[in-house]
Each structure stands twice: as C-alpha cells, then as structure tokens.
Amino acid sequence: MRRRDFITALGTAATWPLAARAQQPAKMKRIAFVHPSAKVSEISSEISVSGRPYYRVFFEELSRLGYVEGQNLGVERYSGEGRPERYAELARDVVNTHPDLILAVAARLSLAFKMATTTIPIVSLINDPIVLGLVASIARPGGNITGVTISGGLELIGKRMGLLVEAMPKLSTVSYLVSRPYWEDPRGVAAREAAKQAGISLKAALLGNAFNEAEYQRVFRSMEQDRADALMVSDENEHFANRATIIELAAKGRIPTIYPFRDFVEVGGLMAYSIDLADIYHRLPNLIDKIFKGVNPGDIPFYQPTKFEMSINLKTAKALGLEMPAMLLARADEVIE
C-alpha cells in the first residue's frame, strides 16, 4: 500500500487523520503524537476533551519548558480511529516520517511501535509495561522506551469492581465490556481474580475485531440475555471514541456501569475510577524534555502516578433508580447532580 493512499493531511476525510508537516527549521524538534482513537482535531492546545484540559495541560507544560509549537516544535497528530488491526501499519508509517520522538498512547500502539523501531525514542502511556511485555524494568526500561505507567495498575480493575459492589450491595453478576485480546491477557486474568475475591460472577461481553457502533450494539443485545446486574467497561482507550454510544446503550438497557475514565461520567455515565489524566499529561513533557536534552529513554524510569479520582453522576443514578450510599458519595472527587 502506498503511503499517500494510507494517510492524508489533517482536515481531510481519510482513514488515518494526520496533521500535515509544514516546512520547518532544521533545529525544530518533531513529536509524533499517536492516539488509538481520539480525533486528531481534539489533540490541541486550544480544545479540551469533554471539558477536561488534558491536552491543553500537555502543551502548556511543553511551552513552559521552552518548546513552543510552530516556533521550535512540530507536533504531528495521528489517530488509529479505534482500529487495532491497522496499528502495526500505522506505526510503520509514522516511523517512516522519522520524527525525533513518538508519544504513543495505550498498550496496543506502544507494542506496535516497539516492533517498528529500536532507534526513535518512544514515550508510552501504558497500564503495566512489564506485565504487557513492553519493557523489563520500570526503573531502567532499556532500549528506546520510557513513559508513564500505573503503580499496581491491574489493581485498578479490582478497585472498580469493589466500587460496583459498594454501590450495589446485592450485586451478584457483572458483564465486562472488553476485547478478546484484553480478556485473554493478564488484565483479563486480573479481572477474573478480582471477581472471585469479591464473590461475584463475571462474564466477558466480548467485542469482535472492531470498536464501532455496530459492534457495541451487537454486544449489548447479547448482554440482554445474560441479565447481568451491572457492567464494567475495560480501560482500553479504543472505548473512548465510542463513549457516547456506550453510555446511550447502557442507559437504554438500564444497566449500572462503571467506566475507566472520568470523561464517561461527565457525559452521562454512572461512575468511574481512574488515574488523574490531567496529572499524567502534565508529567509527560518532563520526560520529553529529558530526551530532547540527550538522555537515553531507556535510562529514564517510568513515571508512576499516585493521583486517582472517583466520579459519580447522581442524575444517572436517579434515572436508574439507584440510591448511591452516602459514604461512597462522600469519597467521590466529583459528584454530578
């Protein structure tokens, strides 16, 4: 497949949205910012996602460190559009543009870039880089990779399940909206173990090879037969671009759902427990700065965030006829009424 047939410049209707690279000074640093599902237009210093300034924080911190887009920094945005089967090809294409650094969001993309290059520095956002096979050590990743991980990231799955049990004391059966690869790797194992410890039955609501509206509708139809008491959505970033569809289907099926990111709750989801994404995007430029100043990525420890946040949408709870425990509401970082 020819490159011009595969991706086109930002602003055109294309399978792989890509910000066109303008003529730039020789000393300008170039970052390839690659997200598995977010729209290219959302990765901006001017636009926040669902009112949350994740990307704005990122660009502001870069600017504070002396890297200003359009002056001495070029940022090329790419989206995988939630199509994992094409990530390897996307990674190869990005590598062929020879950026100074690749910022890869989530496990699948990070692993695809690891396979595509051993020389271009990669900064990764990933749940657990050791368990998922990205690096051998958090303290000394080695090679051309560093990034952000979650200390005890797999424990977050158990934490979300525990919050569901707290919100619904009579909970006995939970469906888990997840892809098959996720369900079959250590993250799926962690989910099954968490359910076992909580004394509840967990059944995978497996997506096929795509993350799209038709596939979500198919899965939710199949869940109607399972009659689970609640739903948990995996922390796969591909869900993010489909959050409106997932929330709509959960509301239609009247199924209480816990999500992996606060953004879901802000647009109508019931509850979420996650890392503080604003903190993550504030930390990333510091890793990038070290690399641009000559530090080997493999010598930079992965940053392990310690800030987590719980959010609850009371309006959604009331629509479901669910009375949230007062102690749970008191611990929430955000309660939407």
Secondary structure, DSSP 8 states (H G I E B T S, - for coil): --HHHH-EETTS--SSEE-------TT-EEEEEEESSS-GGGSSSS--BTTB-HHHHHHHHHHHTT--BTTTEEEEEEE-TT-GGGHHHHHHHHHTT--SEEEEESHHHHHHHHHH-SSS-EEEE-S-TTTTTS-S-SS---TTEEEE--TTTTHHHHHHHHHHHHH-TT--EEEEEEEHHHHHSHHHHHHHHHHHHHT-EEEEEEE-S--SHHHHHHHHHHHHHHT-SEEEE---GGGGGGHHHHHHHHHHTT--EEESSHHHHHTT-SEEEEE-HHHHHHHHHHHHHHHHTT--GGGS--B----EEEEEEHHHHHHTT----HHHHHH-SEEE-
